[in-house]
Amino acid sequence: MKERFDFGKVSPGAFHALLGLEKYLNGCGLEKPLLHLIRLRASQINGCEL
């Protein structure tokens, strides 16, 4: 299996920005199932494997 790279080491600024976004989304009031569906669809669009 191909090893994933460490985002925190490659680009710490971008990694912390993504963590901030994640923190905001978890506290913004959207329902958890909706957030899950949004993440799932984004992964599909990006061709990611879950």
C-alpha distances in whole Angstrom, upper triangle without the diagonal:
4,6,9,13,16,18,21,21,20,23,25,28,25,23,27,28,25,26,30,29,27,30,33,31,31,35,36,37,35,34,31,30,31,29,26,27,27,24,22,24,23,19,21,23,20,17,15,13,14
4,6,9,13,15,18,18,17,20,22,25,22,21,24,26,23,24,28,27,26,29,31,30,30,34,35,36,34,34,31,30,31,28,25,26,26,23,22,23,22,18,20,21,18,16,14,13,14
4,6,9,12,15,14,14,17,19,22,20,18,21,23,21,22,25,25,24,26,29,28,28,32,33,35,33,33,29,29,30,27,25,26,26,22,22,24,22,19,21,22,19,17,15,14,15
4,7,9,12,12,11,14,16,18,16,14,18,19,17,18,22,21,20,23,25,25,25,28,30,32,30,30,27,27,27,24,22,24,23,19,19,21,19,16,18,20,16,15,13,12,13
4,6,9,8,8,11,12,15,14,12,16,17,16,17,20,20,20,22,25,24,25,28,30,32,30,31,28,28,28,25,24,25,24,20,21,23,20,18,20,21,17,17,15,15,16
4,5,6,6,9,9,13,12,10,13,15,14,14,17,18,18,20,22,23,23,26,28,30,29,30,27,28,28,24,23,25,24,20,22,23,21,19,22,22,19,19,17,17,17
4,5,5,6,7,10,8,6,10,11,10,11,14,15,15,17,20,20,21,23,25,27,26,27,25,26,26,22,22,23,22,18,20,22,18,17,20,20,17,18,16,17,17
4,6,6,5,8,8,6,8,11,11,10,13,15,15,16,19,20,21,23,25,27,27,28,26,27,27,23,23,26,24,20,23,24,21,20,24,24,20,22,19,20,20
4,6,6,10,10,9,11,14,14,14,17,19,19,20,23,24,24,27,28,31,31,32,29,31,31,27,27,29,27,23,25,27,24,22,26,26,22,23,21,22,22
4,6,9,9,9,12,13,14,15,17,18,19,21,23,24,25,27,29,31,31,32,30,31,30,27,26,28,26,23,24,25,22,21,24,23,20,21,19,21,22
4,6,6,6,9,10,11,12,14,16,17,19,20,21,23,25,26,29,28,30,28,30,29,25,25,27,24,21,24,25,21,20,24,23,19,21,20,22,22
4,6,5,6,9,10,10,12,14,15,16,18,20,21,23,24,27,27,29,27,29,28,24,25,27,24,22,24,25,22,22,25,25,22,24,22,23,23
4,5,5,6,9,10,11,12,14,15,17,19,20,22,22,26,26,28,26,29,27,24,25,26,24,21,24,25,22,22,25,24,21,24,22,25,24
4,5,5,6,9,10,11,12,14,15,16,18,20,21,24,24,26,24,26,24,21,22,23,20,18,21,21,18,18,22,20,18,20,19,21,21
4,5,5,6,9,10,11,12,14,15,17,19,20,23,23,24,22,24,23,19,20,22,20,17,20,21,18,17,21,21,18,20,18,20,19
4,5,5,6,9,10,10,12,14,15,17,18,21,22,24,22,24,23,20,21,23,20,18,21,23,20,20,23,23,21,23,21,23,22
4,5,5,6,9,10,11,12,14,16,16,20,20,22,21,23,22,18,20,21,18,17,20,21,18,19,22,21,19,22,20,23,22
4,5,5,6,9,10,10,12,14,15,18,18,19,18,20,19,15,16,18,15,13,16,17,14,15,19,18,16,19,17,19,18
4,5,5,6,9,10,11,13,14,17,17,19,17,19,19,15,16,19,16,14,18,19,17,17,21,21,19,21,19,20,19
4,5,5,6,9,10,11,12,16,16,18,17,20,19,15,17,20,17,16,19,20,18,19,23,22,21,24,22,23,22
4,5,5,6,9,10,10,14,13,16,15,17,16,12,15,16,14,13,16,17,15,16,20,19,18,21,19,21,20
4,5,5,6,9,10,13,12,14,12,15,14,10,12,14,12,11,14,16,14,15,19,19,18,20,18,19,17
4,6,5,6,9,12,12,14,13,16,16,12,14,17,15,14,18,19,18,19,22,22,22,24,22,23,21
4,5,5,6,9,10,13,13,16,15,12,15,17,15,14,18,19,17,19,22,22,22,25,23,24,22
4,5,5,8,7,10,10,12,11,8,11,13,11,11,15,16,14,16,19,20,20,22,20,22,20
4,6,7,8,9,8,11,11,8,11,14,13,12,15,17,17,18,21,22,22,24,22,22,20
4,6,8,10,10,14,13,11,14,17,15,16,19,20,20,21,24,25,25,27,25,26,24
4,6,9,10,13,12,10,14,16,14,15,18,19,19,21,23,23,24,27,25,26,24
4,6,9,12,11,10,13,15,14,16,19,19,20,22,24,24,25,28,26,27,25
4,6,9,7,7,10,11,11,13,15,16,16,19,21,21,22,25,23,24,22
4,6,5,6,9,10,11,13,14,16,17,19,20,21,23,25,23,23,21
4,5,5,6,9,10,11,12,14,15,17,18,20,21,22,21,21,18
4,5,5,6,9,10,10,12,14,15,16,18,20,21,19,19,16
4,5,5,6,9,10,11,12,14,15,17,18,20,19,19,17
4,5,5,6,9,10,11,12,14,15,17,18,17,18,15
4,5,5,6,9,10,11,12,14,15,16,15,15,12
4,5,5,6,9,10,10,12,14,15,14,15,13
4,5,5,6,9,10,11,12,14,14,15,13
4,5,5,6,9,10,10,12,11,12,10
4,5,5,6,9,10,11,9,10,8
4,5,5,6,9,10,10,11,11
4,5,5,6,9,9,11,11
4,5,5,6,5,7,8
4,5,5,6,8,9
4,6,8,11,12
4,6,9,11
4,7,10
4,6
4
